[in-house]
Amino acid sequence: MSDQAILTINAGSSSIKFSVYENGEQLHELAVGQVEKLGPNSRFVLEAPQQVTEDLGATDHASGLQAILKHLPPFLDGREVTGVGHRIVHGGPEFTKPVQLNDAVLDHLASYEPLAPLHQPYNLSAVRAAMSAFPLAVQVGCFDTAFHRGHPWEHDTYALPRRFYDQGVRRYGFHGLSYEYVSGQLARIAPDLAQGRVIIAHLGNGASMCGLKGGRSHCSTMGFSAVEGLAMGTRTGQIDPGVILYLQDHEGLSTQEVTQLIYRQSGLKGLSDESHDMRTLLASDKPEAAQAITYYITRIRHEIGGMAADLGGLDALVFTGGVGENSDVIRARICEGMGWLGLGLDQAANAAHQPEIGTGKVRIFAIPTDEEKVIARAVDRCLG
């Protein structure tokens, strides 16, 4: 048994996921879990090595992280945490690969907080908490934007005066750690296919899609911020900028109020006036819940068509993320009537949650993501 361990922390908009790995010749996972549904009714969920659930009550990101740290000692079993890996949503144009974190790097990353207000502040506060809890450990930041840094210029810019692009106003793309893992899994399952034209749909509380060519990101539904593209749990996704101007000019909304509206009060939650959780909406008999789901699916189908055009065709569609991996109903509704694009769904395989669920010319997969494994590997490389 190795006497060293790696901890990964993945602070999202509505949850904090963690994993503990034994740092030996191979990364052996010792524990995995999360604090889920951050807010008034949060809970600590241990998924492995056994199932444990503990209600936490009202919990924010800070107290959620403390709950995780409190539960760690039994899994460490005397091992020293020598490395801590962090998911950091925004790395700007500079950070294109994992980096060792220090105060100077954290100060620079804080400048991107306005671009990812649901994530970046919590990502960085988790780093500082981990620095305090494990002062001798190497802290490594892994960036959701890094995977997309090789986009062609036309998929990386907006039609604004060019000086804004030079100032950093450009399309960054997000969920890169998930895309890195899933594209790697696809390369193991079907190596020739993975080098073709692939769309990965990361569908969770945050949702986006990535078009890949040759295993590399070619285009993404998310852009300058993590609010663009698909409708999400609480985020608008695509919206006419004129709506924002109207709300400011005629409704008197401040910038802060608009931020709250488009990031925290919209998406599935706003459309349904019920919940941001797809499981709740699928179980609801309210017409507003059904309308919210229909809008969500419509935007995904719209983007699949657009990305197929950008890629010059389509060889594979991959579902991942909490909704993409687990909801056979959503997968079926997305693929319904898409035979014109070569998408055909094997209903039995889909209902049974098989890894490959397609029958048409375009192969369809449901592949669980593992952002924590990508982070742990980066820490392991940093530790040498």
Secondary structure, DSSP 8 states (H G I E B T S, - for coil): --SEEEEEEEE-SS-EEEEEEEESSSEEEEEEEEEES-EEEEEEEEEESS-EEEEEEEE-HHHHHHHHHHH-HHHHTT-EEEEEEEEES--TTT--S-EE--HHHHHHHHTTGGGSTTTHHHHHHHHHHHHHH-TTSEEEEEETTGGGTT--GGGT--SS-HHHHHTT-S-----HHHHHHHHHHHHHH-HHHHTSEEEEEEESSSEEEEEEETTEEEEES--SSTTSSS--SS---S--HHHHHHHHHHS---HHHHHHHHHHS-HHHHHHTS-S-HHHHHH---HHHHHHHHHHHHHHHHHHHHHHHHHTS-SEEEEEHHHHHH-HHHHHHHHTT-GGGTB-B-HHHHHTT-SB-B-SSBEEEE----HHHHHHHHHHHHH-
